[in-house]
């Protein structure tokens, strides 16, 4: 029996300004955020998150569910509780993304980098190829641990260097005493755009495991 299916069915999407906007009819769902393929809601009185995929992205629901099953038991990834044709239900992760940490001046420690690195290594050992790892899908939880969310692209075949570049930037720049730990959101978004356009060179000279 699908315990959470009715929550997913209570959500409709409306195309507006080139984007999908969720229409929520169940008061037990609190909108938490949205990405390129889905919107995320917290289910009231639970520690679970409902991720509902946009009408043109529903094929990703099964892909991400399968990947979460492969990652089962690795502590840096949410647990999958249920999956349907348009949705998945996973752990609700309380905390801040690396992006939010930079925006708010919250310290990202070497341990957080090492935990994320180990989690990605563990995924590779299970036959996955972690791709599209970025500042918005790595989290520092409210208890200080590290979690990786949004794993739908962990079976892509391309050689993604995002994480190696993040580690390099962390080691070469972030750990230096003079480097500011708080950055305006607009500047972070601009740097992200420049990186995607390959206009922000990152030299991969840092050690793979920052000290």
N, C-alpha and C positions, 0 to 999 in steps of 0.2 A: 504493500500500500504506500502511495506517495503522500507523506505527511505534510509536505510544504507546497504541493502542487497548486492548491487553491490560492495561495499568496501570489504565485507567479501569474495565475490566470486573472487576478484582479488588476493587473497592470496593463495599460494600453499605451501605445506610442503614437505620437502625432508629429508629422514632419513639419518643421518650422524653421525658416531661415537656413535651410540646408542641413539641419541637424534634427535628430530624433529627440523629442521631449516626452518624458514619462507622465502619464496621467494615473495617479494612484487613488484607488477607491477603498482600500483597506486601511483603517486607522492604526493598525498594529505595525505598519511598515513606515519607517522613517528614512527619507532619502538621504543617502550618505555621499554620493558622488557618481560621476560618469566618466567613461573613457571612450576609446575609439570603437569598441564593439558592444558595450553593455552599460547598464545602469545598476548601481549597487544600493541595497536597502538593508537597514538593520531591522531584524524582527524583534518586536517589543518583548521585554521580559526574558530574553534569551541572550546567549553569547554567540549568535549565529547571524551570518550575512547572506542575503539572497541576491544573487547576481542574475539579472534578466537581460538576455541578449536582444539587440535591435532586430526588427523584422528581416533585414537583409544580412544579418550576421548570426542567425540561429545555428548554422552549421558548426560554429565555434564551440557551442555548448558541449557537445559530445567530445570534441577534441580536448577541451580543457578538463573535462571530467576524467577522461582516460589518463591524462597526464598527472592529475592529482592522485589518481589511484596508484600510478607508478611511483609517486613520491611518498606514498604512505609510510609513516614511521620516522621520517626525517623531521626533526623538531623545528626547523626553520621554515617549514611550509604549513599552511593551514590544512586542517583535516577536512576531507570531503564527506558530507553527511547524506546528500541526496542529489540526484541529477535527473533532469527531464529534457524534453525536446527543445525547450527555450531557456532553461535556467540551470543553475547549480546552487547548492547551499553549502557554505563552508564556515569555518570559524570567523567570528567577528574579531578583528585585531585592533585593540585599543593602543594608540600611539601616534607617532609622527613619521611620515616618510622622510627619506634623506633630503628631499627637496624642501619640505616644511622645516626640517632642522636647520638648513642653511638660511631659510627665510626668517626664522625666529631666533637664530643664534644659539640653538641647542647643540651641544658638543656631539660630534660623531667620533667615537673612540676607535683606536686601532683594533680593539676586540670586536667591534661591530663589523669592521671590514673583514677581519679574519673569519668571523662566523658566516658572513655572506659568502666568502670565498669557499669555505668548507661545504656550505650547502649546495653551491653550484657544482663543486667537484663531485659531491654525492649524487647529484642528478646525472652527471655524465657517466658515472659508474653504473647507472641503471639504464644506460642506452639513450639518454636524452642529449640534446644539444641546446643548452640555454641560450636564447636569443632575445633581443629587445629588452635587456636588463638596463634599467635607467633609474634616475633619482626618485621617480614617483612610484616605483614598485618594490623598493627596499625600505623596510620600516624599522624604527627603533620603538619597541613596545613600551607600554607604561611600566613594565617591570625591568626594563633595561636590556632585554634580549633583542635579537635580530630576527626579522621575518621577511620572507619574499612572497609577494602576492602577484597575481596576474601572470600565469605561467602558460598561457595559450600558445605561445610561440616557441615552446621548448623543444619542438620536434622539427623546426625548420632546418634546412640543409646548409644554409649560408653560414659563412664564418663571421660571426658577429663579434666585434672587438669592443663593444660598449663597456663591458665590465673591466676589461684590461685598461681601458682609457680612464675609467673612474679611479681605479687603483693607482694609476700613474699620477693623476691629478691630485689625489689624496696625499701620496707620498712626497711628490715634488713641491706642491704648493700648500695644501691645507695644514700640514703638520708644522709648517714654519711659524715661528712666533709672530712675525709681522703680518701674516695672512689674516684678513678679517673673517670672523666666523659667522657674521650676519650679512646677508645680501638682500637687496630689494627684489621682490618677485619679478618686476618688469625686467630687471637686469638678468636674472636667472633665466627667464624665458628667452631673452635675446641671445644669451650665450648658448642655450639649447638649440635655437634655430641656426645659429652660426655653425655649431657642431654638426648638425644634420646636413648642412650645405657644404661640409668639409672646408669651411673657411676659418676654423679654429683648430690649428695644428696642435696635436697632443703627441709629445715624444715619449714613446714607450721605453723609457730608460730606467724607470723605477723598478725596484725589486718586486717580485710577484707577491711576496708576503711582507707588507710594510711592518717595520718595527717601531 
